């Protein structure tokens, strides 16, 4: 399982489907960024200080 992303990338590349891997990576990055923003919101809400405004 450790190499499954690498194997998938190779298979998709050989099949001429690089865009499928790019879409998968973009979705993963988007989900990770959403989690980061949620964490930042929680930190800011917990602090109670609104120094940005």
Secondary structure, 3 states (H helix, E strand, C coil): CCCHHHHHHHHHHHCCCHHHHHHHHHHHHHHHHHHHHHHHHHHHHHHCCCCCC
